[in-house]
Amino acid sequence: MELSTVERLRLSPPDGRPHTVDRAARRFVARALSGAPIRRYDPVTGRYFDLVFDMAGADLSRFNGGVAPLLDSHQDGDIAAQLGIVRRGWIEAGALLVEVELSTRPQAESLLDDLERGIVRGVSLGVELLDVRDERGSDGKLARRVVTKWLPYELSLVPTPADAGAMVLSMHGGHEMQEQNRSETFDAPAAAAAAERERVVQLTKLGKSLGVSEEFVLRHIEAGTSVEEFRRQAQQELVRRYEQAPTHSHVAFITDEADRRHEGLALALWHRMRGGEPDERAKPYLHLRLADAARECLRWRGVHLAGMSDARVVQLAMSTSDFPNILANVANKTLLDAYQASPTALKRICRVVSAADFKERRVLRFGEGTGLQFKPEGASYTYGAIAEQVSSYQVKSYGRVFAVSREMIINDDLGAMDQFFRSAGRLATEFEARLLADLLTANNGSGPILADGLPLFHSTRGNLASSGGAISVATLGAARAALRRMKGLDGGIIIDADPRFLIVPVAQQTLGEQVTTEITPAQPSDVNPFAGRLTVLADPHLDDASTTAWYLAADPANIPTFELAYLEGTNGPQTETENDFDHDVLKFKVRLDVGAGVVDWRGIYRNPGA
């Protein structure tokens, strides 16, 4: 069968040598990006995530304009590191392919033999990320970063590429530029036999790397299982084995040199602000000022900086993506550190959830039913009714924009930046505290109006003291008894809302801690029944509504009163960065997508105090 083709990928021969190396023309074709997810390290969270490039967003102007160099392992310090030039780039089958021409200099000449023999084969891409979309997991941590717009500006030959599929290709011919339209006979039986040999080799390699048994591999070789299907079934086999005998494994991912540089520089700036024992990746950059860090980012991109002032260096670095992204990582880590260091006290009585969108969130709570009933011999079971209760609220966006000036960067004012970012984190904590306190003390202390038309605290609910009383063993006993006698929505089943938290304004904090502290009694009547049983939660925002009112609340895992929802993937404040060219500042937007509402009134009790 005759096939006419421009460039047709072919099964690699057994020795795996690439056939796109044209020695006479000093050219070869490589896959610069395979399109598969690439594992990356996030220095802010200390976790790994998947980096995915959207091929539709590639700007190949530098590759097709003859200005993108071929480098040795991203070394761009001098001309000697340039091995050649990228002549063209194109997207094919979801991958980025490039045609490269080697220099005639001796160091490039020595590579031709290694390239032809497949000894040197790995490539790595130098790319500017122009626009990204972050996707976060249920824990709020970065799980996947999709690069929607990107500009590749250099290609490097490397021993270990971050993208395992980035390599010099085995394509038909070896002289595809001169023989693009040549027709030839396609030997189907030989190709099928080669494909089968390759399948067996790949299944054997996968089986060894994943640690499955030889019997498992042989079974799938005989069954004709494809490589992808074998990978899926092998992973399922590992899960099955782990569930039978759990083990703990450590997986190490290799990132390329550019990523290690960015991670190290971000960690070095973080160490300068916070101190402590520096990360090993940070040690080469610990001596750098902010202006030096900006200079380093530009040097990595191949910008010639000889004789350039710090002011000019900072101005140029602010217009790129590398330096602002490094500062954004430091800002986000500092902000989250401050946010998590002093969590909102009232958050402990909330059920924390994720909301998929900004629509009204309807919380449906079912009753406990009418209880079990006796079934006489031979009789049918009777059906019981279950009551339900609906409450609603919305997640909304809140935030502010802050600016880091060019002057702060030139002056190396890391102390001011640290204070600036930590203040943003504390503002997020303060906002959540105010949101929950306002909810608890709405309507002059009665709480928000619920779906039944009554406020959260009402005498008919049995969760409001008939008269105010100071915190004491007697008043706490009355409040606890009221909560433990609470009945479910059906009005028949006692739900026993045993209290776990004593909530007070700071004016009552000392008294609250005294009443709940364990002491050695002189006689049995002096025993404190609440010692070690209640956790005191003091919030200064409650004093704005009342300096005497106090509350008992059940554990939200048992009877939740409030629900605090974050937009899915954003469990806390998030930051975004943008360069303001007109004002010479880096703008940092702090955004908090959050909402809170009442779920049930049966798990909380209010005493107006005295």
C-alpha positions as CSV (number, residue, x, y, z in Angstrom):
1,M,0.0,0.0,0.0
2,E,1.4,3.4,-1.0
3,L,1.2,6.3,1.4
4,S,2.1,9.9,0.6
5,T,3.1,11.8,3.7
6,V,4.6,15.1,4.8
7,E,6.0,13.9,8.1
8,R,4.9,10.5,9.5
9,L,5.8,9.2,13.0
10,R,7.2,5.7,12.8
11,L,7.8,2.9,15.3
12,S,11.3,3.3,16.7
13,P,13.7,0.6,15.7
14,P,15.0,-1.7,18.5
15,D,18.0,0.5,19.2
16,G,15.8,3.6,19.7
17,R,18.1,5.8,17.6
18,P,16.4,9.0,16.2
19,H,16.2,9.2,12.5
20,T,15.5,12.9,12.2
21,V,19.2,13.9,12.5
22,D,20.3,15.1,9.1
23,R,24.1,15.3,9.4
24,A,24.6,17.1,6.1
25,A,22.1,19.8,6.9
26,R,23.0,19.7,10.6
27,R,19.3,19.6,11.5
28,F,17.0,17.5,13.6
29,V,13.4,17.4,14.7
30,A,12.5,17.2,18.4
31,R,9.3,17.1,20.5
32,A,9.7,20.1,22.8
33,L,6.5,19.5,24.7
34,S,4.6,16.2,24.7
35,G,1.3,17.7,26.0
36,A,1.3,15.4,29.0
37,P,1.0,16.9,32.5
38,I,4.4,17.8,34.1
39,R,4.9,17.5,37.8
40,R,6.0,20.7,39.5
41,Y,6.8,21.8,43.0
42,D,4.9,24.7,44.7
43,P,7.3,26.4,47.2
44,V,4.3,28.1,48.9
45,T,2.5,24.9,50.0
46,G,5.5,22.5,49.8
47,R,3.5,20.2,47.6
48,Y,3.6,19.1,43.9
49,F,1.1,19.9,41.2
50,D,0.5,19.2,37.5
51,L,1.6,21.8,35.0
52,V,-0.4,21.5,31.7
53,F,0.2,23.6,28.6
54,D,-2.8,24.5,26.4
55,M,-1.4,24.1,22.9
56,A,-3.9,26.5,21.5
57,G,-2.3,29.3,23.6
58,A,1.2,28.9,22.2
59,D,2.9,32.0,20.7
60,L,5.6,30.4,18.4
61,S,6.8,33.8,17.0
62,R,10.3,33.4,18.4
63,F,10.6,29.8,17.2
64,N,9.4,30.7,13.7
65,G,11.3,34.0,13.6
66,G,14.8,32.5,13.9
67,V,15.6,34.1,17.3
68,A,15.2,31.2,19.7
69,P,18.6,29.6,20.6
70,L,19.4,26.0,21.2
71,L,21.3,26.0,24.6
72,D,23.3,23.5,26.7
73,S,21.1,22.9,29.8
74,H,19.6,26.4,29.9
75,Q,23.0,28.0,30.2
76,D,22.6,31.5,28.8
77,G,25.5,33.3,30.4
78,D,27.6,33.6,27.2
79,I,27.6,32.8,23.5
80,A,29.7,29.7,24.0
81,A,26.6,28.0,25.6
82,Q,24.6,28.3,22.3
83,L,24.7,25.1,20.3
84,G,22.3,26.1,17.5
85,I,19.0,27.8,16.7
86,V,15.4,26.8,16.4
87,R,14.3,27.2,12.7
88,R,10.6,26.5,13.1
89,G,8.0,25.2,15.5
90,W,4.6,23.8,15.0
91,I,1.8,22.0,16.9
92,E,1.0,18.4,15.8
93,A,-1.1,15.7,17.5
94,G,-1.3,17.8,20.7
95,A,2.5,18.2,21.0
96,L,5.0,21.0,20.2
97,L,7.5,19.9,17.5
98,V,10.6,21.9,16.5
99,E,13.2,21.8,13.8
100,V,16.6,22.8,15.0
101,E,19.9,23.6,13.2
102,L,23.2,23.0,14.9
103,S,26.1,25.4,14.9
104,T,29.4,24.5,13.1
105,R,31.4,25.3,16.2
106,P,33.4,22.3,17.6
107,Q,31.2,21.9,20.7
108,A,28.2,21.6,18.5
109,E,30.0,19.3,16.1
110,S,30.8,16.8,18.8
111,L,27.1,16.5,19.5
112,L,26.2,15.1,16.1
113,D,27.5,11.6,16.8
114,D,25.6,11.5,20.2
115,L,22.4,12.8,18.6
116,E,22.6,10.2,15.8
117,R,23.2,7.3,18.2
118,G,20.4,8.5,20.6
119,I,22.8,9.1,23.5
120,V,21.9,12.7,23.8
121,R,18.1,12.9,23.3
122,G,16.4,14.9,26.1
123,V,15.2,18.4,25.5
124,S,13.8,21.1,27.8
125,L,11.8,24.2,26.9
126,G,12.5,27.8,28.2
127,V,9.1,29.4,28.2
128,E,7.4,32.6,29.5
129,L,4.0,31.9,31.1
130,L,1.8,34.8,30.0
131,D,-1.6,33.6,31.4
132,V,-2.4,30.7,33.7
133,R,-5.4,29.2,35.4
134,D,-4.9,27.5,38.7
135,E,-7.2,24.6,39.8
136,R,-7.2,23.7,43.5
137,G,-8.1,20.6,45.3
138,S,-10.7,20.1,48.0
139,D,-8.0,21.1,50.6
140,G,-7.5,24.5,48.9
141,K,-4.0,23.6,47.8
142,L,-2.8,24.0,44.2
143,A,-3.4,20.7,42.3
144,R,-3.2,21.7,38.6
145,R,-1.9,24.8,36.7
146,V,-3.1,25.2,33.1
147,V,-1.0,27.6,31.0
148,T,-3.5,29.1,28.6
149,K,-1.0,31.6,27.0
150,W,2.7,31.0,26.7
151,L,5.8,32.1,24.7
152,P,8.7,29.7,24.2
153,Y,11.9,31.6,23.9
154,E,14.7,28.9,24.0
155,L,15.3,25.1,23.7
156,S,17.9,23.2,25.6
157,L,19.5,19.8,25.3
158,V,19.4,18.3,28.8
159,P,20.2,14.9,30.3
160,T,16.9,14.6,32.2
161,P,14.0,16.6,30.9
162,A,11.1,17.4,33.2
163,D,8.7,16.3,30.4
164,A,9.5,12.7,29.8
165,G,8.2,12.9,26.3
166,A,10.4,15.8,25.3
167,M,13.1,14.3,23.0
168,V,14.7,14.2,19.6
169,L,12.2,12.2,17.6
170,S,12.3,9.0,15.5
171,M,10.5,10.1,12.3
172,H,10.3,8.6,8.9
173,G,13.2,9.1,6.6
174,G,15.9,11.2,8.3
175,H,15.8,13.7,5.5
176,E,12.2,14.9,5.9
177,M,13.0,18.5,4.8
178,Q,14.3,17.2,1.4
179,E,11.8,14.3,0.9
180,Q,8.5,15.6,2.2
181,N,6.3,14.3,-0.6
182,R,8.1,11.0,-1.4
183,S,5.9,7.9,-1.6
184,E,7.1,4.5,-0.4
185,T,5.8,1.0,0.3
186,F,4.5,0.4,3.8
187,D,5.2,-3.1,5.1
188,A,2.2,-3.8,7.2
189,P,3.2,-7.2,8.6
190,A,6.7,-5.9,9.6
191,A,5.1,-2.9,11.2
192,A,2.7,-5.1,13.1
193,A,5.5,-7.4,14.3
194,A,7.5,-4.3,15.4
195,A,4.5,-2.9,17.2
196,E,4.0,-6.2,19.0
197,R,7.6,-6.4,20.1
198,E,7.4,-2.8,21.3
199,R,4.2,-3.6,23.3
200,V,5.9,-6.5,25.0
201,V,8.9,-4.4,25.9
202,Q,6.8,-1.6,27.3
203,L,4.6,-3.9,29.3
204,T,7.7,-5.6,30.8
205,K,9.3,-2.2,31.6
206,L,6.1,-0.9,33.2
207,G,5.6,-4.1,35.2
208,K,9.1,-3.8,36.7
209,S,8.8,0.0,37.4
210,L,5.4,-0.5,39.1
211,G,6.5,-3.6,41.0
212,V,3.8,-6.0,39.8
213,S,4.5,-9.7,39.5
214,E,5.9,-11.5,36.4
215,E,2.7,-13.6,36.3
216,F,0.6,-10.4,36.1
217,V,2.8,-9.1,33.2
218,L,2.7,-12.4,31.3
219,R,-1.1,-12.7,31.6
220,H,-1.5,-9.3,30.0
221,I,1.1,-10.0,27.3
222,E,-0.8,-13.1,26.2
223,A,-4.2,-11.3,26.4
224,G,-2.9,-8.6,24.0
225,T,-3.6,-5.7,26.5
226,S,-2.6,-2.3,25.3
227,V,0.1,-0.3,27.1
228,E,-2.4,2.3,28.5
229,E,-4.9,-0.4,29.6
230,F,-2.0,-2.3,31.2
231,R,-0.9,0.8,33.1
232,R,-4.5,1.3,34.4
233,Q,-4.9,-2.3,35.5
234,A,-1.4,-2.4,37.1
235,Q,-2.3,0.6,39.1
236,Q,-5.5,-1.0,40.2
237,E,-3.5,-4.1,41.2
238,L,-1.2,-1.9,43.3
239,V,-4.2,-0.3,45.0
240,R,-5.6,-3.8,45.8
241,R,-2.3,-4.9,47.2
242,Y,-2.0,-1.8,49.3
243,E,-5.4,-2.2,50.8
244,Q,-4.5,-5.7,51.8
245,A,-1.1,-4.7,53.3
246,P,-0.7,-0.9,53.5
247,T,2.8,0.4,53.0
248,H,4.3,3.9,53.0
249,S,6.3,5.0,49.9
250,H,8.3,8.1,49.1
251,V,8.1,9.4,45.6
252,A,10.7,12.0,44.3
253,F,9.9,14.1,41.2
254,I,12.6,15.7,39.1
255,T,12.1,19.2,38.0
256,D,14.3,21.0,35.4
257,E,16.9,23.7,36.3
258,A,14.6,26.7,35.7
259,D,12.1,25.5,38.2
260,R,14.8,24.8,40.8
261,R,16.1,28.3,40.4
262,H,12.7,29.9,40.9
263,E,11.9,27.7,43.9
264,G,15.3,28.4,45.5
265,L,15.0,32.1,45.0
266,A,11.5,32.3,46.5
267,L,12.6,30.2,49.5
268,A,15.6,32.5,49.9
269,L,13.5,35.6,50.1
270,W,11.1,33.8,52.5
271,H,14.0,32.9,54.7
272,R,15.3,36.5,54.8
273,M,11.9,37.6,56.0
274,R,11.1,34.8,58.5
275,G,14.5,33.4,59.5
276,G,15.0,29.9,60.7
277,E,16.9,27.1,59.0
278,P,17.1,27.7,55.3
279,D,16.0,25.2,52.7
280,E,18.9,23.6,50.8
281,R,17.5,25.0,47.6
282,A,17.6,28.5,49.0
283,K,21.3,28.5,50.1
284,P,22.8,29.7,46.7
285,Y,20.5,32.8,46.8
286,L,20.6,33.8,50.5
287,H,23.0,36.7,49.8
288,L,20.7,38.4,47.2
289,R,19.0,41.7,47.7
290,L,15.6,42.2,46.0
291,A,17.3,44.1,43.2
292,D,19.8,41.2,42.9
293,A,16.9,38.8,42.7
294,A,15.4,40.8,39.9
295,R,18.8,40.9,38.1
296,E,19.1,37.1,38.5
297,C,15.6,36.6,36.9
298,L,16.6,38.7,33.9
299,R,19.9,36.9,33.5
300,W,18.1,33.6,33.4
301,R,16.1,35.0,30.4
302,G,19.3,35.9,28.5
303,V,19.1,39.7,29.1
304,H,22.5,41.5,28.9
305,L,22.8,43.5,32.1
306,A,26.3,44.9,32.1
307,G,26.4,48.4,33.4
308,M,22.6,48.5,34.0
309,S,21.5,50.2,37.3
310,D,19.4,48.6,39.9
311,A,16.5,51.0,39.1
312,R,16.5,49.9,35.4
313,V,16.9,46.2,36.3
314,V,13.9,46.3,38.7
315,Q,11.8,48.2,36.1
316,L,12.6,45.5,33.5
317,A,12.0,42.6,35.9
318,M,8.6,43.9,36.9
319,S,7.5,43.7,33.3
320,T,8.3,40.0,33.0
321,S,6.5,37.1,34.6
322,D,9.4,35.4,36.5
323,F,10.2,38.1,39.1
324,P,6.5,39.0,39.9
325,N,5.7,35.3,40.2
326,I,8.5,34.8,42.7
327,L,7.3,37.7,44.8
328,A,3.7,36.4,44.5
329,N,4.8,33.0,45.9
330,V,6.5,34.8,48.8
331,A,3.5,37.0,49.4
332,N,1.0,34.1,49.4
333,K,3.1,32.0,51.8
334,T,3.5,35.0,54.2
335,L,-0.2,35.8,54.0
336,L,-1.3,32.2,54.6
337,D,1.2,31.9,57.5
338,A,-0.3,34.9,59.2
339,Y,-3.9,33.8,58.4
340,Q,-3.3,30.3,59.9
341,A,-1.4,31.6,62.9
342,S,-4.4,33.2,64.6
343,P,-7.6,31.4,63.4
344,T,-11.0,32.9,64.2
345,A,-12.2,31.7,67.6
346,L,-15.8,31.3,66.4
347,K,-14.7,29.2,63.5
348,R,-14.5,26.3,65.9
349,I,-18.2,26.1,66.3
350,C,-18.8,26.0,62.5
351,R,-19.1,23.2,60.1
352,V,-16.6,24.2,57.3
353,V,-17.6,23.2,53.7
354,S,-16.9,24.0,50.1
355,A,-19.4,25.7,47.7
356,A,-19.3,25.0,44.0
357,D,-20.5,28.5,43.0
358,F,-21.9,31.8,44.2
359,K,-25.6,30.7,44.0
360,E,-27.8,30.7,47.1
361,R,-26.7,27.7,49.1
362,R,-29.7,25.8,50.5
363,V,-28.9,23.6,53.5
364,L,-31.4,20.8,54.0
365,R,-31.4,19.2,57.4
366,F,-33.5,16.1,58.1
367,G,-35.0,15.1,61.4
368,E,-34.3,11.9,63.4
369,G,-37.7,10.3,62.6
370,T,-40.3,9.1,65.1
371,G,-38.2,6.4,66.7
372,L,-38.3,2.6,66.6
373,Q,-41.6,0.8,67.2
374,F,-42.5,-2.7,68.3
375,K,-43.3,-5.1,65.5
376,P,-45.6,-8.0,66.5
377,E,-44.8,-11.4,65.1
378,G,-46.0,-11.7,61.5
379,A,-47.0,-8.0,61.3
380,S,-45.5,-5.5,58.8
381,Y,-43.1,-2.8,59.8
382,T,-44.8,0.6,60.0
383,Y,-43.5,3.6,58.1
384,G,-42.3,6.7,60.0
385,A,-42.2,10.3,58.9
386,I,-39.1,12.4,58.8
387,A,-39.3,16.1,59.2
388,E,-36.9,18.5,57.3
389,Q,-35.6,22.0,57.8
390,V,-34.2,24.4,55.1
391,S,-31.8,27.3,55.6
392,S,-29.9,29.3,53.0
393,Y,-27.0,31.7,52.6
394,Q,-24.5,32.7,49.8
395,V,-20.8,32.7,49.3
396,K,-19.6,36.2,48.3
397,S,-16.3,37.7,47.2
398,Y,-14.5,40.2,49.5
399,G,-11.0,41.7,48.9
400,R,-8.6,44.6,48.6
401,V,-5.8,45.5,46.3
402,F,-2.4,46.4,47.8
403,A,0.7,47.7,46.0
404,V,4.4,47.1,46.4
405,S,6.3,50.0,44.9
406,R,9.4,50.0,42.8
407,E,11.1,52.0,45.5
408,M,10.5,49.3,48.1
409,I,12.2,46.7,45.8
410,I,15.2,48.9,45.0
411,N,15.6,49.7,48.8
412,D,15.5,46.0,49.6
413,D,12.7,46.7,52.1
414,L,11.8,43.1,52.9
415,G,10.8,44.0,56.4
416,A,8.1,46.4,55.2
417,M,6.9,43.8,52.6
418,D,6.7,41.1,55.3
419,Q,4.6,43.4,57.5
420,F,2.5,44.3,54.5
421,F,1.7,40.7,53.5
422,R,1.2,39.5,57.1
423,S,-1.2,42.4,57.6
424,A,-3.2,41.2,54.6
425,G,-3.4,37.7,56.2
426,R,-4.6,39.2,59.5
427,L,-7.2,41.2,57.7
428,A,-8.7,38.0,56.3
429,T,-8.8,36.5,59.8
430,E,-10.4,39.7,61.1
431,F,-13.0,39.7,58.4
432,E,-14.0,36.1,59.1
433,A,-14.2,36.9,62.8
434,R,-16.5,39.9,62.2
435,L,-18.7,37.9,59.8
436,L,-19.4,35.2,62.4
437,A,-19.7,37.6,65.3
438,D,-22.3,39.7,63.4
439,L,-24.2,36.5,62.6
440,L,-24.3,35.4,66.2
441,T,-25.3,38.8,67.6
442,A,-27.7,40.0,64.9
443,N,-31.0,41.6,65.8
444,N,-29.7,43.0,69.1
445,G,-28.4,39.6,70.2
446,S,-31.4,37.5,69.2
447,G,-29.6,36.2,66.1
448,P,-30.7,36.1,62.5
449,I,-34.3,35.3,61.6
450,L,-34.7,31.7,60.5
451,A,-37.0,30.0,58.0
452,D,-39.7,29.6,60.6
453,G,-39.9,33.3,61.2
454,L,-38.3,33.2,64.7
455,P,-34.8,34.4,65.6
456,L,-31.9,32.0,66.4
457,F,-32.5,32.5,70.1
458,H,-36.0,32.5,71.4
459,S,-37.8,31.3,74.5
460,T,-40.1,28.9,72.6
461,R,-37.0,27.1,71.3
462,G,-35.6,26.6,74.8
463,N,-32.2,28.0,73.9
464,L,-32.5,31.4,75.6
465,A,-32.3,31.9,79.4
466,S,-35.4,33.4,80.9
467,S,-33.3,35.9,82.8
468,G,-29.6,36.9,82.6
469,G,-27.1,35.5,85.0
470,A,-23.3,35.7,85.4
471,I,-21.2,32.7,84.4
472,S,-21.2,30.2,87.3
473,V,-21.6,26.5,88.0
474,A,-25.3,27.0,88.5
475,T,-26.0,29.0,85.3
476,L,-23.8,26.7,83.2
477,G,-25.7,23.7,84.7
478,A,-29.0,25.2,83.6
479,A,-27.6,25.9,80.1
480,R,-26.2,22.4,79.7
481,A,-29.4,20.8,80.9
482,A,-31.4,22.8,78.3
483,L,-29.1,21.7,75.5
484,R,-29.1,18.0,76.5
485,R,-32.9,18.0,76.6
486,M,-33.1,19.3,73.0
487,K,-35.3,17.3,70.7
488,G,-34.9,16.8,67.0
489,L,-37.0,18.3,64.2
490,D,-39.7,15.6,64.7
491,G,-40.1,16.7,68.3
492,G,-39.9,13.2,69.7
493,I,-36.2,12.1,69.7
494,I,-33.8,13.6,72.2
495,I,-30.6,14.6,70.3
496,D,-28.5,15.3,73.5
497,A,-26.6,18.4,72.3
498,D,-23.9,18.0,74.9
499,P,-22.0,21.4,75.0
500,R,-18.3,21.6,74.2
501,F,-17.6,25.3,73.9
502,L,-18.2,28.3,76.2
503,I,-18.3,31.4,74.0
504,V,-17.7,34.8,75.8
505,P,-16.8,38.4,75.1
506,V,-13.3,39.3,76.2
507,A,-14.9,41.1,79.2
508,Q,-16.0,37.7,80.5
509,Q,-12.9,35.7,79.5
510,T,-11.2,35.7,82.9
511,L,-14.4,34.6,84.7
512,G,-15.1,32.0,82.0
513,E,-11.6,30.5,82.4
514,Q,-11.9,30.6,86.2
515,V,-15.2,28.7,86.2
516,T,-13.9,26.0,83.8
517,T,-10.5,25.5,85.4
518,E,-9.8,22.3,87.3
519,I,-8.9,22.8,91.0
520,T,-8.3,20.6,94.0
521,P,-11.5,20.7,96.1
522,A,-11.4,20.7,99.8
523,Q,-14.7,18.7,100.0
524,P,-16.9,17.0,97.5
525,S,-19.3,19.9,97.3
526,D,-16.5,22.1,95.9
527,V,-15.9,19.9,92.9
528,N,-16.1,21.8,89.6
529,P,-18.2,19.6,87.2
530,F,-17.1,21.8,84.2
531,A,-13.4,21.5,84.8
532,G,-11.8,20.3,81.6
533,R,-15.2,19.8,79.9
534,L,-15.6,23.1,78.2
535,T,-13.3,25.1,75.9
536,V,-13.5,28.8,76.4
537,L,-13.7,30.8,73.1
538,A,-13.3,34.5,73.6
539,D,-13.9,36.9,70.7
540,P,-13.4,40.7,71.1
541,H,-16.0,41.4,68.4
542,L,-18.7,40.1,70.7
543,D,-18.1,43.0,73.1
544,D,-19.4,45.4,70.5
545,A,-22.9,43.8,71.0
546,S,-22.7,42.9,74.7
547,T,-20.1,42.7,77.4
548,T,-22.1,40.3,79.5
549,A,-23.9,37.8,77.1
550,W,-22.4,34.3,76.9
551,Y,-23.2,31.1,75.0
552,L,-22.8,27.3,75.2
553,A,-22.4,25.5,71.9
554,A,-22.2,21.8,71.0
555,D,-19.5,20.2,68.9
556,P,-20.3,21.1,65.2
557,A,-19.4,17.5,64.3
558,N,-22.5,16.5,66.4
559,I,-24.9,19.4,66.1
560,P,-23.7,22.2,63.8
561,T,-25.1,25.6,64.4
562,F,-23.2,27.6,61.8
563,E,-21.9,26.6,58.4
564,L,-18.9,28.4,57.0
565,A,-18.4,27.9,53.2
566,Y,-15.5,28.8,51.0
567,L,-15.6,28.7,47.2
568,E,-14.4,25.3,46.1
569,G,-10.6,25.1,46.0
570,T,-10.1,28.4,48.0
571,N,-10.1,27.5,51.7
572,G,-8.8,30.9,52.8
573,P,-7.5,34.1,51.2
574,Q,-6.0,33.9,47.7
575,T,-3.6,36.4,46.0
576,E,-3.1,37.5,42.4
577,T,-0.4,39.8,41.0
578,E,-0.4,42.4,38.3
579,N,2.2,44.9,37.2
580,D,1.0,48.5,37.0
581,F,3.1,50.0,34.3
582,D,1.7,53.6,34.8
583,H,2.6,53.8,38.5
584,D,5.6,51.5,38.8
585,V,4.0,49.2,41.3
586,L,3.3,45.5,41.6
587,K,-0.4,45.2,42.6
588,F,-1.4,42.3,44.9
589,K,-5.1,41.5,45.1
590,V,-6.2,39.6,48.2
591,R,-9.5,37.9,47.7
592,L,-11.6,35.9,50.1
593,D,-14.6,33.9,48.7
594,V,-16.7,33.0,51.8
595,G,-20.2,32.9,53.3
596,A,-21.8,31.8,56.5
597,G,-25.3,30.9,57.7
598,V,-27.2,29.2,60.5
599,V,-27.8,25.5,60.0
600,D,-29.7,24.6,63.2
601,W,-30.6,26.3,66.5
602,R,-30.6,23.2,68.7
603,G,-26.8,23.2,69.3
604,I,-26.4,26.6,70.9
605,Y,-27.7,28.4,74.1
606,R,-27.6,32.1,75.0
607,N,-27.6,33.7,78.4
608,P,-27.8,37.6,78.4
609,G,-25.5,37.6,81.4
610,A,-25.5,40.1,84.3
